[in-house]
C-alpha cells in the first residue's frame, strides 16, 4: 500500500473514496480512529492508501475529477 493523500476533510475523503471505488480501485483509510480520538484540532490527518499497482490509475481518476494531489 502507498499513500495517495492526507486530509482532515472527511467529506472530501468520502468523495474521493467513492470516485476510486467506482473505478474499481480499493482504498484503505488509515488513522481514522486516531483522528477521531484527538478531537477536532486537526493534529492527525487521515491517510488514503491504495495498492502500489493502482497508484497511477488512482491519480488519473482523481485528476479527471478536478482534484489536485501532492506530487508523487
DSSP file (Angstrom, degrees, kcal/mol; ACC not computed):
  #  RESIDUE AA STRUCTURE BP1 BP2  ACC     N-H-->O    O-->H-N    N-H-->O    O-->H-N    TCO  KAPPA ALPHA  PHI   PSI    X-CA   Y-CA   Z-CA
    1    1 A X              0   0    0      0, 0.0     2,-0.3     0, 0.0    50,-0.2   0.000 360.0 360.0 360.0 141.9    0.0    0.0    0.0
    2    2 A X  E     -A   50   0A   0     48,-3.1    48,-2.3     0, 0.0     2,-0.4  -0.940 360.0-104.0-128.3 151.9    1.1    3.5   -0.8
    3    3 A X  E     +A   49   0A   0     -2,-0.3    46,-0.2    46,-0.2     3,-0.1  -0.600  29.4 178.8 -79.7 128.3   -0.2    6.8    0.4
    4    4 A X  E     -     0   0A   0     44,-3.6     2,-0.3    -2,-0.4    66,-0.3   0.844  65.7 -30.3 -92.0 -44.8   -2.2    8.8   -2.1
    5    5 A X  E     -A   48   0A   0     43,-1.1    43,-3.0    64,-0.1    -1,-0.4  -0.984  48.5-130.5-164.3 167.8   -3.0   11.7    0.1
    6    6 A X  E     +A   47   0A   0     -2,-0.3     2,-0.3    41,-0.2    41,-0.2  -0.974  34.0 156.0-124.8 141.4   -3.6   13.0    3.6
    7    7 A X  E     -A   46   0A   0     39,-2.2    39,-2.4    -2,-0.4    -2,-0.0  -0.990  43.2-152.2-160.5 155.6   -6.5   15.1    4.7
    8    8 A X  S    S+     0   0    0     -2,-0.3     2,-1.1    37,-0.2     3,-0.1   0.400  73.6 104.2-101.5  -4.6   -8.7   16.2    7.7
    9    9 A X     >  -     0   0    0      1,-0.2     4,-2.4    37,-0.1     5,-0.2  -0.678  49.4-174.7 -84.6  99.5  -11.6   16.8    5.3
   10   10 A X  H  > S+     0   0    0     -2,-1.1     4,-2.1     1,-0.2    -1,-0.2   0.805  82.7  54.3 -68.2 -29.2  -13.9   13.8    5.9
   11   11 A X  H  > S+     0   0    0      2,-0.2     4,-2.3     1,-0.2    -1,-0.2   0.937 110.9  44.9 -68.9 -46.0  -16.3   15.0    3.1
   12   12 A X  H  > S+     0   0    0      1,-0.2     4,-2.9     2,-0.2     5,-0.3   0.914 112.2  53.0 -61.8 -42.9  -13.5   15.1    0.6
   13   13 A X  H  X S+     0   0    0     -4,-2.4     4,-2.2     1,-0.2    -1,-0.2   0.909 110.1  47.4 -59.8 -43.4  -12.2   11.8    1.8
   14   14 A X  H  X S+     0   0    0     -4,-2.1     4,-2.1     2,-0.2    -1,-0.2   0.915 112.7  49.3 -63.7 -43.9  -15.6   10.2    1.3
   15   15 A X  H  X S+     0   0    0     -4,-2.3     4,-2.3     2,-0.2    -2,-0.2   0.929 112.8  46.1 -61.7 -47.9  -16.0   11.7   -2.2
   16   16 A X  H  X S+     0   0    0     -4,-2.9     4,-2.3     1,-0.2    -1,-0.2   0.881 110.9  52.9 -66.2 -37.9  -12.5   10.6   -3.3
   17   17 A X  H  X S+     0   0    0     -4,-2.2     4,-2.4    -5,-0.3    -1,-0.2   0.907 109.8  48.8 -62.3 -41.9  -13.1    7.1   -1.9
   18   18 A X  H  X S+     0   0    0     -4,-2.1     4,-2.2     2,-0.2    -2,-0.2   0.902 109.9  51.6 -65.4 -41.5  -16.4    6.9   -3.9
   19   19 A X  H  X S+     0   0    0     -4,-2.3     4,-1.0     1,-0.2    -2,-0.2   0.929 113.5  44.1 -59.7 -45.6  -14.7    8.0   -7.1
   20   20 A X  H  <>S+     0   0    0     -4,-2.3     5,-2.8     1,-0.2     3,-0.3   0.883 110.6  53.9 -69.7 -38.0  -12.0    5.4   -6.7
   21   21 A X  H ><5S+     0   0    0     -4,-2.4     3,-1.6     1,-0.2    -1,-0.2   0.902 105.4  54.5 -62.1 -40.4  -14.4    2.7   -5.8
   22   22 A X  H 3<5S+     0   0    0     -4,-2.2    -1,-0.2     1,-0.3    -2,-0.2   0.802 107.5  51.0 -61.7 -28.9  -16.4    3.4   -8.9
   23   23 A X  T 3<5S-     0   0    0     -4,-1.0    -1,-0.3    -3,-0.3    -2,-0.2   0.401 122.8-108.0 -88.6   1.9  -13.2    2.9  -10.9
   24   24 A X  T < 5S+     0   0    0     -3,-1.6     2,-0.5     1,-0.3    -3,-0.2   0.693  73.7 138.9  81.5  19.1  -12.6   -0.4   -9.2
   25   25 A X      < -     0   0    0     -5,-2.8     2,-0.3    -6,-0.1    -1,-0.3  -0.869  49.5-134.0-102.7 124.9   -9.7    0.8   -7.0
   26   26 A X        -     0   0    0     -2,-0.5    25,-0.5    -3,-0.1     2,-0.4  -0.604  22.9-165.5 -79.6 132.3   -9.6   -0.4   -3.4
   27   27 A X  E     -B   50   0A   0     -2,-0.3     2,-0.4    23,-0.1    23,-0.2  -0.946   9.5-166.3-120.0 138.4   -8.9    2.3   -0.9
   28   28 A X  E     -B   49   0A   0     21,-2.3    21,-3.0    -2,-0.4     2,-0.6  -0.994  11.8-149.4-121.2 131.8   -7.9    1.9    2.8
   29   29 A X  E     -B   48   0A   0     -2,-0.4     3,-0.4    19,-0.2     2,-0.3  -0.896  16.0-163.7-103.1 118.8   -8.1    4.9    5.1
   30   30 A X  E     +B   47   0A   0     17,-2.9    17,-2.3    -2,-0.6    -2,-0.0  -0.675  65.2  26.9 -99.2 155.6   -5.5    4.8    7.9
   31   31 A X  S  > S+     0   0    0     -2,-0.3     4,-2.1    15,-0.2    -1,-0.2   0.622  74.7 132.0  72.4  17.1   -5.5    6.9   11.1
   32   32 A X  H  > S+     0   0    0     -3,-0.4     4,-1.9     2,-0.2     5,-0.1   0.956  75.0  40.7 -61.3 -51.2   -9.3    7.3   11.1
   33   33 A X  H  > S+     0   0    0      1,-0.2     4,-2.3     2,-0.2    -1,-0.2   0.885 114.1  52.2 -69.1 -38.1   -9.7    6.3   14.8
   34   34 A X  H  > S+     0   0    0      1,-0.2     4,-1.6     2,-0.2    -1,-0.2   0.901 109.1  51.4 -62.8 -39.5   -6.6    8.2   15.9
   35   35 A X  H  < S+     0   0    0     -4,-2.1     4,-0.4     1,-0.2    -1,-0.2   0.891 110.1  49.0 -64.5 -39.6   -8.0   11.3   14.2
   36   36 A X  H >< S+     0   0    0     -4,-1.9     3,-1.1     1,-0.2    -1,-0.2   0.891 108.5  54.1 -65.2 -39.1  -11.4   10.9   16.0
   37   37 A X  H 3< S+     0   0    0     -4,-2.3    -1,-0.2     1,-0.3    -2,-0.2   0.823 102.3  56.4 -68.1 -31.7   -9.7   10.5   19.3
   38   38 A X  T >< S-     0   0    0     -4,-1.6     3,-0.5     1,-0.3    -1,-0.3   0.557 104.3-136.8 -80.1  -4.8   -7.7   13.7   19.1
   39   39 A X  T <   -     0   0    0     -3,-1.1     3,-0.4    -4,-0.4    -1,-0.3  -0.549  46.4 -39.8  87.8-151.7  -10.9   15.7   18.6
   40   40 A X  T 3  S+     0   0    0     -2,-0.2    -1,-0.2     1,-0.2    -4,-0.1   0.100 101.2 102.7-105.6  22.8  -11.4   18.4   16.1
   41   41 A X  S <  S-     0   0    0     -3,-0.5    -1,-0.2     1,-0.0    -2,-0.1   0.652  82.3-130.2 -81.2 -12.7   -8.0   20.2   16.4
   42   42 A X        +     0   0    0     -3,-0.4    -2,-0.1    -7,-0.2     3,-0.1   0.723  63.5 134.6  77.7  21.6   -6.8   18.6   13.1
   43   43 A X        +     0   0    0      1,-0.2     2,-0.6    -8,-0.1    -8,-0.1   0.826  66.5  48.4 -73.9 -31.2   -3.5   17.3   14.5
   44   44 A X  S    S-     0   0    0     -9,-0.2     2,-0.2   -10,-0.1    -1,-0.2  -0.941  76.0-155.9-116.3 117.6   -3.8   13.9   12.9
   45   45 A X        -     0   0    0     -2,-0.6     2,-0.3    -3,-0.1   -37,-0.2  -0.609  20.1-116.6 -89.2 150.7   -4.7   13.6    9.3
   46   46 A X  E     -A    7   0A   0    -39,-2.4   -39,-2.2    -2,-0.2     2,-0.5  -0.664  27.5-139.7 -82.8 141.2   -6.3   10.6    7.7
   47   47 A X  E     -AB   6  30A   0    -17,-2.3   -17,-2.9    -2,-0.3     2,-0.6  -0.903   3.1-148.1-108.4 128.1   -4.2    8.8    5.1
   48   48 A X  E     -AB   5  29A   0    -43,-3.0   -44,-3.6    -2,-0.5   -43,-1.1  -0.846  22.7-169.7 -93.8 120.7   -5.8    7.4    1.9
   49   49 A X  E     +AB   3  28A   0    -21,-3.0   -21,-2.3    -2,-0.6     2,-0.3  -0.871  10.8 177.6-116.2 144.1   -3.9    4.4    0.8
   50   50 A X  E     -AB   2  27A   0    -48,-2.3   -48,-3.1    -2,-0.4   -23,-0.1  -0.922  42.8 -83.0-134.8 162.2   -4.1    2.4   -2.5
   51   51 A X    >>  -     0   0    0    -25,-0.5     3,-1.5    -2,-0.3     4,-0.5  -0.373  41.6-119.0 -61.5 145.3   -2.2   -0.6   -3.8
   52   52 A X  G >4 S+     0   0    0      1,-0.3     3,-1.0     2,-0.2     4,-0.4   0.864 114.6  55.2 -56.9 -37.8    1.1    0.4   -5.4
   53   53 A X  G 34 S+     0   0    0      1,-0.2    -1,-0.3     2,-0.1     4,-0.3   0.682 108.6  48.6 -70.1 -17.2    0.0   -1.0   -8.8
   54   54 A X  G <> S+     0   0    0     -3,-1.5     4,-2.8     1,-0.1    -1,-0.2   0.430  83.1  97.3 -98.7  -1.7   -3.1    1.2   -8.7
   55   55 A X  H <X S+     0   0    0     -3,-1.0     4,-2.4    -4,-0.5     5,-0.2   0.921  85.1  43.0 -59.3 -50.3   -1.4    4.4   -7.8
   56   56 A X  H  > S+     0   0    0     -4,-0.4     4,-2.1     1,-0.2    -1,-0.2   0.902 115.7  49.2 -65.5 -40.4   -1.1    5.9  -11.3
   57   57 A X  H  > S+     0   0    0     -4,-0.3     4,-2.5     2,-0.2    -1,-0.2   0.911 111.2  50.5 -64.1 -41.0   -4.7    4.9  -12.2
   58   58 A X  H  X S+     0   0    0     -4,-2.8     4,-2.4     1,-0.2     5,-0.2   0.911 109.6  50.3 -63.1 -42.4   -5.9    6.4   -8.9
   59   59 A X  H  X S+     0   0    0     -4,-2.4     4,-2.3    -5,-0.2    -1,-0.2   0.891 111.1  49.3 -63.0 -39.1   -4.1    9.7   -9.6
   60   60 A X  H  X S+     0   0    0     -4,-2.1     4,-2.4     2,-0.2    -2,-0.2   0.920 110.2  50.5 -65.7 -43.7   -5.6    9.8  -13.1
   61   61 A X  H  X S+     0   0    0     -4,-2.5     4,-0.8     1,-0.2    -2,-0.2   0.932 114.6  43.4 -60.0 -46.7   -9.1    9.2  -11.8
   62   62 A X  H  <>S+     0   0    0     -4,-2.4     5,-2.6     1,-0.2     3,-0.4   0.877 112.4  52.5 -70.1 -36.9   -8.8   12.0   -9.3
   63   63 A X  H ><5S+     0   0    0     -4,-2.3     3,-1.7     1,-0.2    -1,-0.2   0.894 106.0  54.2 -64.6 -38.3   -7.2   14.4  -11.7
   64   64 A X  H 3<5S+     0   0    0     -4,-2.4    -1,-0.2     1,-0.3    -2,-0.2   0.733 105.4  54.5 -68.5 -20.0  -10.0   13.8  -14.2
   65   65 A X  T 3<5S-     0   0    0     -4,-0.8    -1,-0.3    -3,-0.4    -2,-0.2   0.366 124.9-104.6 -91.1   4.0  -12.4   14.8  -11.4
   66   66 A X  T < 5S+     0   0    0     -3,-1.7     2,-0.4     1,-0.3    -3,-0.2   0.622  71.8 145.9  86.0  13.0  -10.5   18.1  -10.9
   67   67 A X      < -     0   0    0     -5,-2.6     2,-0.5    -6,-0.1    -1,-0.3  -0.692  40.6-143.5 -86.6 133.7   -8.8   17.0   -7.7
   68   68 A X        -     0   0    0     -2,-0.4     2,-0.3    -5,-0.0    -5,-0.0  -0.831  20.4-170.8 -96.3 134.4   -5.3   18.3   -7.1
   69   69 A X        -     0   0    0     -2,-0.5     3,-0.1   -10,-0.1   -64,-0.1  -0.853  30.3 -96.8-120.8 155.5   -2.9   15.9   -5.4
   70   70 A X        -     0   0    0     -2,-0.3    -1,-0.0   -66,-0.3     0, 0.0  -0.359  59.6 -82.8 -64.8 154.4    0.6   16.4   -4.0
   71   71 A X              0   0    0      1,-0.2    -1,-0.1    -2,-0.0     0, 0.0  -0.220 360.0 360.0 -58.0 148.5    3.4   15.3   -6.4
   72   72 A X              0   0    0     -3,-0.1    -1,-0.2     0, 0.0    -2,-0.1   0.471 360.0 360.0 -72.7 360.0    4.2   11.6   -6.4
